[in-house]
Amino acid sequence: MLERESNQIFSEKLRARFIELGLSKQTAAKITKLITPVKLEGYTLVSYCAEPFYRDHIISPKKDEIEKIVQECWGKEYTFKIESPSHEEDVPKIKNSKNPSSDSQITLFPEETNYIPEKKKKLKNKGHFEIPASSKADENPSSEENFQPPVNTEKPRTLDATQNFGTFIRCESNLVAYSACEAVAKNPGNLSNPLFIYGATGLGKTHLLHSVGNEIIQKIPNAKILYITSEDFVNDVIHKGIRVGKMDEVRAKYSACDVLLVDDIQFLEKKDACQIEFFHTFNELYQKRKQIVITSDKFPKDIPNIEERLKSRFLQGLLVDIEPPGFEDRVAIIETKANLIGLKINQEISFLIATHAKTNVREIQGLLKDLLMNQHMTGRSPTIDSVTTILKRRFPTGNMEASIDTTAIQKVVANHFQIKMADLMGPSRQQKFVVARHIAMFLAKEMIGLQIVAIANAFGKKDHTTVLHAMSKVKELLDKDDDFRGSFIQIKRKIEQLMQSN
Ligand SMILES: Nc1ncnc2c1ncn2[C@@H]1O[C@H](COP(=O)(O)OP(=O)(O)OP(=O)(O)O)[C@@H](O)[C@H]1O
């Protein structure tokens, strides 16, 4: 038997590691829950995971990382194995309903056997593919055969062919969303329905939505894919359905699709009639096992003025978020995008841009276009000076965070505490040095977006767990220690002043 206490330490370490690897807190917590060890086979720790998406796309690729933590907790001789449960009693029961329209019955991950087509020839006559719930379990549940194209279809007009998986730059902050979309595109209607992607503006949600559509249409050219924004849906319902009285046509349009891709669902807020209509559309498609992918700028529960029953539908699928890219990821995005448009920039310039353009990819693209235009007009590649000028134009009010690096932060902190840089950077555990070191590490993350490993390097630490410890210590003290908070704010102000003066 595995001891409860060591299990708990294992889970904590695992969660922290996943967050450090760039997963959101929610995803990290979910995965941690899924890989609670269940038994020991000799020196192999075995965990069962009944959720195929997480097992194959998130947990298995990170097996080495998980094994390292297993060894930290139980010893070097241990290995780790993730398995799909072979016996029903090994896993918590997953509810599986044949009537997904009832709140209490919809499942998070419906069993795959429910998606097996009964007879392919039946589907051909239907005009759209339909996957009966009472399928035989011995047929192949994950095959694309489940996804039969309709006979009579229109080509999608709204999908942007340039927004595909090939042009999407994968990084830690979007990896979970990317993998989920790829899995859904490979096996639509089967694993994660609906797939709900949320995150702030300009981080690639729409790009992923198009990628799913483009990928499916490549494999199944006749598939009826409907890409809409929620505003399109409102227009259809209000203008065509209610005002012109052609609601039947509106309903027919949506019920005939095989894949519904809905962008920016948050704009359905306060539109009650449209929400009711969307609720019925959703239920109908869901019952027919049609894939639904939805994007939003918020987690379902946080979208204001949307009916609870609609939110609960969204919560029943797979929820993935995209976070703003960290510093290294921004550099990778800048360099890839610059390369694509023929803009020549060196590493110093990509670092400079990454330091300033922090919030989203759209912003980075706009900036690179400005630089390209400048390159065309002057006939010269961008220089630090020309980039700084453009950065100042784009971020005129304080958002133009100065060319400040970790060293500048370290100097301000050392100066504030009246200590030497060598003490700030050194190994001494004297309280004053430790507090200063923790604050400097925290601000390197908060103010210039450095990733944990990069911060550890900048402070000459081999072990990045020191940085993780610093992060949680500072957060804790900010919450409970007024003096500490006062000092922290003063230091932050000094750094901000330095940024503005540069
Ligand atoms: N990881 C990425 N790789 C390549 N391009 C990206 C990536 N993320 C975003 N982009 C590009 O940035 C631009 C903005 O992305 P997109 O429109 O998908 O953002 P969004 O999250 O849907 O934003 P909004 O919520 O404002 O609609 C697009 O041109 C998109 O192609």
Ligand as a Chemical Component Dictionary entry (heavy atoms), coordinates in Angstrom:
data_LIG
# 
_chem_comp.id                   LIG 
_chem_comp.type                 NON-POLYMER 
_chem_comp.pdbx_formal_charge   0 
_chem_comp.three_letter_code    LIG 
# 
loop_
_chem_comp_atom.comp_id 
_chem_comp_atom.atom_id 
_chem_comp_atom.alt_atom_id 
_chem_comp_atom.type_symbol 
_chem_comp_atom.charge 
_chem_comp_atom.model_Cartn_x 
_chem_comp_atom.model_Cartn_y 
_chem_comp_atom.model_Cartn_z 
_chem_comp_atom.pdbx_ordinal 
LIG N1  N1  N 0 0.439   30.149 -31.354 1  
LIG C1  C1  C 0 0.229   30.863 -32.470 2  
LIG N2  N2  N 0 0.905   30.567 -33.596 3  
LIG C2  C2  C 0 0.729   31.282 -34.710 4  
LIG N3  N3  N 0 -0.088  32.331 -34.801 5  
LIG C3  C3  C 0 -0.788  32.669 -33.729 6  
LIG C4  C4  C 0 -0.663  31.959 -32.499 7  
LIG N4  N4  N 0 -1.468  32.524 -31.586 8  
LIG C5  C5  C 0 -2.079  33.536 -32.214 9  
LIG N5  N5  N 0 -1.672  33.626 -33.502 10 
LIG C6  C6  C 0 -2.086  34.616 -34.486 11 
LIG O1  O1  O 0 -2.425  35.801 -33.786 12 
LIG C7  C7  C 0 -3.591  36.393 -34.344 13 
LIG C8  C8  C 0 -4.662  36.479 -33.280 14 
LIG O2  O2  O 0 -5.050  35.137 -32.939 15 
LIG P1  P1  P 0 -6.579  34.690 -32.806 16 
LIG O3  O3  O 0 -7.459  35.552 -33.659 17 
LIG O4  O4  O 0 -6.658  33.243 -33.011 18 
LIG O5  O5  O 0 -6.790  35.073 -31.286 19 
LIG P2  P2  P 0 -8.068  34.866 -30.362 20 
LIG O6  O6  O 0 -7.559  34.201 -29.136 21 
LIG O7  O7  O 0 -9.153  34.199 -31.104 22 
LIG O8  O8  O 0 -8.449  36.358 -30.034 23 
LIG P3  P3  P 0 -9.901  37.001 -29.774 24 
LIG O9  O9  O 0 -10.361 36.500 -28.446 25 
LIG O10 O10 O 0 -9.631  38.472 -29.754 26 
LIG O11 O11 O 0 -10.791 36.590 -30.890 27 
LIG C9  C9  C 0 -4.002  35.528 -35.527 28 
LIG O12 O12 O 0 -3.476  36.105 -36.699 29 
LIG C10 C10 C 0 -3.336  34.200 -35.245 30 
LIG O13 O13 O 0 -3.014  33.521 -36.442 31 
# 
loop_
_chem_comp_bond.comp_id 
_chem_comp_bond.atom_id_1 
_chem_comp_bond.atom_id_2 
_chem_comp_bond.value_order 
_chem_comp_bond.pdbx_ordinal 
LIG N1  C1  SING 1  
LIG C1  N2  SING 2  
LIG C1  C4  DOUB 3  
LIG N2  C2  DOUB 4  
LIG C2  N3  SING 5  
LIG N3  C3  DOUB 6  
LIG C3  C4  SING 7  
LIG C3  N5  SING 8  
LIG C4  N4  SING 9  
LIG N4  C5  DOUB 10 
LIG C5  N5  SING 11 
LIG N5  C6  SING 12 
LIG C6  O1  SING 13 
LIG C6  C10 SING 14 
LIG O1  C7  SING 15 
LIG C7  C8  SING 16 
LIG C7  C9  SING 17 
LIG C8  O2  SING 18 
LIG O2  P1  SING 19 
LIG P1  O3  DOUB 20 
LIG P1  O4  SING 21 
LIG P1  O5  SING 22 
LIG O5  P2  SING 23 
LIG P2  O6  DOUB 24 
LIG P2  O7  SING 25 
LIG P2  O8  SING 26 
LIG O8  P3  SING 27 
LIG P3  O9  DOUB 28 
LIG P3  O10 SING 29 
LIG P3  O11 SING 30 
LIG C9  O12 SING 31 
LIG C9  C10 SING 32 
LIG C10 O13 SING 33 
# 
